[in-house]
């Protein structure tokens, strides 16, 4: 049960980290999702995930 919950929450953070159009928006959205789910550590992880998704989506 705990593993399923952890996987679900992780998937939610990663999905929300992809929301937004700019790198900053994606990082902020990921941080908000992370803080809601896991507190300060979740904010750091969500922000990093959002930044990574934003960097990967750049059209360079």
Backbone bond lengths (Angstrom), bond angles and torsions (degrees), N, CA, C in turn:
res aa  C-N    CA-C-N  psi(-1)  N-CA   C-N-CA  omega(-1)  CA-C   N-CA-C  phi
1 X - - - 1.454 - - 1.521 110.93 -
2 X 1.329 116.83 -43.38 1.471 119.74 -179.08 1.516 111.28 -66.63
3 X 1.324 116.52 -37.17 1.465 119.58 -179.57 1.527 109.94 -66.21
4 X 1.319 116.57 -42.65 1.462 119.64 179.08 1.521 110.97 -62.40
5 X 1.316 117.45 -40.19 1.458 120.89 178.27 1.529 110.79 -65.23
6 X 1.323 117.03 -42.77 1.460 120.68 179.88 1.530 111.07 -63.79
7 X 1.310 116.60 -41.39 1.463 120.31 178.72 1.526 110.61 -65.38
8 X 1.302 117.16 -42.20 1.462 121.44 178.96 1.526 111.47 -62.85
9 X 1.318 116.34 -44.88 1.465 119.81 -179.81 1.519 111.44 -66.28
10 X 1.315 116.95 -39.47 1.465 120.75 178.06 1.521 110.65 -63.92
11 X 1.309 116.68 -43.45 1.459 120.37 178.49 1.527 111.21 -63.09
12 X 1.319 116.76 -37.08 1.464 121.19 178.53 1.526 110.98 -64.51
13 X 1.323 116.61 -45.22 1.470 120.49 179.00 1.520 110.12 -61.48
14 X 1.321 117.12 -45.10 1.463 119.60 -178.93 1.529 111.64 -66.62
15 X 1.309 117.28 -37.39 1.463 119.99 178.00 1.523 111.25 -65.89
16 X 1.315 116.61 -43.69 1.462 119.75 179.47 1.519 112.08 -71.46
17 X 1.327 117.26 -25.38 1.458 120.13 178.61 1.521 111.39 -65.75
18 X 1.323 117.25 -22.36 1.453 120.91 179.16 1.516 113.87 -83.46
19 X 1.315 119.02 -5.68 1.460 122.07 -179.44 1.524 109.78 -76.65
20 X 1.296 116.66 140.57 1.460 121.67 178.90 1.511 110.16 117.64
21 X 1.333 116.36 167.28 1.459 120.00 -178.78 1.521 112.71 -111.56
22 X 1.309 118.27 -23.08 1.458 120.07 179.39 1.524 109.71 -112.65
23 X 1.307 115.43 165.38 1.460 121.22 178.95 1.520 111.05 -57.77
24 X 1.321 116.84 -42.12 1.460 121.05 -178.60 1.524 111.66 -66.66
25 X 1.320 117.08 -40.25 1.462 120.54 179.00 1.520 111.21 -65.14
26 X 1.309 117.12 -40.72 1.464 120.56 179.62 1.514 111.03 -67.55
27 X 1.322 117.39 -41.11 1.462 120.13 178.08 1.527 110.67 -64.82
28 X 1.329 116.81 -41.03 1.465 120.33 -179.80 1.526 111.22 -67.43
29 X 1.324 117.07 -41.60 1.459 120.24 179.23 1.521 110.63 -64.00
30 X 1.329 116.48 -42.03 1.466 120.16 177.47 1.515 111.95 -63.65
31 X 1.325 116.45 -38.95 1.464 120.12 179.24 1.523 111.32 -66.40
32 X 1.314 117.33 -41.52 1.470 120.74 178.45 1.529 110.05 -63.15
33 X 1.320 116.54 -45.49 1.468 119.61 178.71 1.515 110.68 -61.85
34 X 1.310 116.40 -41.28 1.461 120.11 -179.84 1.513 113.33 -65.33
35 X 1.321 117.49 -40.69 1.459 120.05 -179.12 1.522 110.87 -68.88
36 X 1.318 117.26 -34.01 1.464 120.31 178.12 1.521 110.39 -66.67
37 X 1.313 116.57 -39.45 1.461 120.50 -174.72 1.527 112.50 -85.45
38 X 1.325 118.41 -42.89 1.467 119.39 -170.56 1.525 114.93 -131.47
39 X 1.304 119.48 10.98 1.457 120.58 177.74 1.520 112.46 79.82
40 X 1.330 117.75 -154.78 1.463 121.69 -175.18 1.533 114.49 -59.48
41 X 1.314 116.44 -39.26 1.469 119.06 178.42 1.525 109.77 -66.14
42 X 1.314 116.44 -39.38 1.457 120.70 177.10 1.516 112.01 -63.02
43 X 1.322 116.92 -35.18 1.461 120.62 177.80 1.521 110.79 -63.41
44 X 1.311 116.28 -42.17 1.466 120.31 178.98 1.526 110.93 -65.05
45 X 1.319 115.94 -44.83 1.469 120.16 -179.82 1.525 110.73 -66.61
46 X 1.332 117.06 -44.29 1.458 120.88 179.15 1.514 112.73 -63.61
47 X 1.322 116.04 -40.54 1.464 119.74 177.75 1.517 111.85 -64.57
48 X 1.322 116.30 -40.92 1.463 120.45 177.78 1.525 110.87 -65.63
49 X 1.323 116.44 -40.99 1.469 119.94 178.24 1.524 110.55 -64.26
50 X 1.327 117.00 -42.08 1.458 120.35 177.84 1.514 112.53 -63.28
51 X 1.326 116.27 -39.94 1.465 120.00 177.66 1.519 111.03 -65.80
52 X 1.321 116.51 -39.83 1.465 120.46 179.23 1.531 110.93 -65.46
53 X 1.320 116.54 -42.87 1.468 120.24 178.17 1.530 109.73 -64.69
54 X 1.317 116.74 -41.57 1.466 120.37 178.90 1.501 112.60 -64.56
55 X 1.325 116.95 -39.48 1.465 120.93 178.84 1.528 110.28 -67.39
56 X 1.319 116.59 -39.73 1.472 120.11 -179.50 1.525 111.93 -69.17
57 X 1.316 117.41 -26.82 1.460 121.27 -177.27 1.529 113.25 -87.85
58 X 1.327 118.72 -2.53 1.454 121.16 -179.24 1.513 110.03 -64.95
59 X 1.317 116.01 146.55 1.466 122.27 -178.22 1.522 112.77 -97.39
60 X 1.322 117.28 40.97 1.476 119.88 -178.38 1.490 111.48 -71.68
